[in-house]
Amino acid sequence: MTQDIEPPRPQVVLNTFDTQSQTPAQKWKPSSADMQHYYERLLPFRYIFQWLSHSPKATKDFTMREFAYEHRSGAYQRYNSYESQEDFKKSVVSANPTRFEVGAVYTVNPKERRNLPKNALKPISKELVFDIDLTDYDDIRTCCQGTDICMKCWKFIRVGSKIIESALKEDFGFKHLVWVFSGRRGAHCWISDARARNLDEGTRKAIVEYMDVLSSMQGKFKKLKKPYHPHVERSFNFLKEEFIDIVLQDQEPWLTSASTPSDAKAWTQIDELLSFIPEKSLQSELRNKWKDQKSLSTSKSKWEDINDVAKRVLKSQLQVTLLNEAKKDIIIYYMYPRLDVEVSRQVIHLLKSPFCIHPGTGNVCVPFDPTRNISNNPEDDDYGFNPTTSPNLKQIQDELESWERSKSKDSDEPQDESKRLADYDKTSLKPYVDHFAKFVNDLIKDELRAKREREDDSLDF
């Protein structure tokens, strides 16, 4: 049976990422043959299948799930579904999409929907997902813009992941979380606990609103309700430790100099900063001081100016208290994770699978640990996950070819089939697959434990 194919999506020119120079560049992009080779030999279908089935064997969580293909022509093919891991891989290899996306589990098999009443196809579960995209920081970051990234602005993702993970674990009790690099400029957090998967859209919306702190800071009045909610207070205590390094030193959003005293972007940011300050006279004094400066004026010096000028201008303890509260709001506004809320709200939302290849960069969408370096590359120890050195398709193809050449030179003896390594184990993809495999195995153990407990309960009289 044929699946629905939607019209081509608008095509855009994309920058690839030069992993050697760590700067944006028009470089190598995967061809159809490259993708065919990747699907046939390198993509870890086994672990994706087990993750989505929540079992080593096929369950309805897998067989009733929608997958979508994005084709090289731009066409988008929905409502694919599979009966087994083998069926899954065979279909992907045959279709050879630029990427495939994971959707919801439905009441009926998605590919059979044409034979059923329209209201028969209802979504019943899907992983809860959070998405952070660095383009949402373009009004703050000065190191990069648009699709470009570097390790300076990636710190926003690193900080955001800690805030999100802390809330999901401590406030909601979720356990099975995995972060996945989007392949270019962002990250997705997949929450796979059964309780998370079975949330209805109303509850998902409530969780998103709980997490989406910045939505209340839009418009003219940029302040949060006081006293802070415990989640906001906990987040602030972490963010204030990173604010100087990331915003004041790395990004320098308020930097002005004698040569560019009226830099438009800097003054847009300065006006944004001043809009937080509740006392108009203090706003005016600071603006005049900064406009009159004839030398380099850094973001850090401007941040210190707020307190220095306030000592002269503010007349009451209430004014001082309001200013201190405003400074806390500024730190949260600049540092708290900026979420794509629609990704989290909708059960039917499709999102590209872990280990897909980003078609514009050739980067592998690898699962990663935001808190530590799992790449086996000592140079990344200071970064945790480093998107500028994470696996690229051409890189792992070259590594596989090099490994096979070296082995063919070492021995002409046939390999014992039982001891053969998976092809991804011969490349720098290995630690990321191992990380994902551990996540999947832990998830399955809990699923099987819960199933046994339900069965034991059913035997009690």
Buried (B, 14 or more C-beta within 10 A) or exposed (E): EEBBEEEEEEEEEBBBBBBEEBEBBEBBBBEEEBBBBBBEBBBBBBBBBBBBBBBBEBBBBBBBBBBBBBBBEEBBBBBBBBEBBEBBBEBBBEBBBBBBBBBBBBBBBBBBBEEEEEEEBEBBBBBBBBBBBBBBBEEBBBBBBEBBBBBBBBBBBBBBBBBBBBBBEEBBEBBBBBBBBBBBBBBBBBBBBBBBBBBEEEEBBEBBBEBBBBEEBEEEEBBBEEEBBEBBEBBBEEBBEBBBEBBBEBBBBBBBBEEEBEBEEBBEBBEBBBBBBBBEEBBEBBBEBBEEBEEEBBBBBBBEBBEEBBEEBBEEEEBBEBBEBBBBBBBBBBBBBBBBBEBBBBBEBBBBBBBBBBBBBBBBBBBBBBEEBBBEBEEBEEBBBBBBBBBBBBBBBEBBEEBEEEEEEEEEEEEEEEEEEBBBBBBBBBBBBBBBBEBBBEBBEBBEEEEEEEEEEEEEE
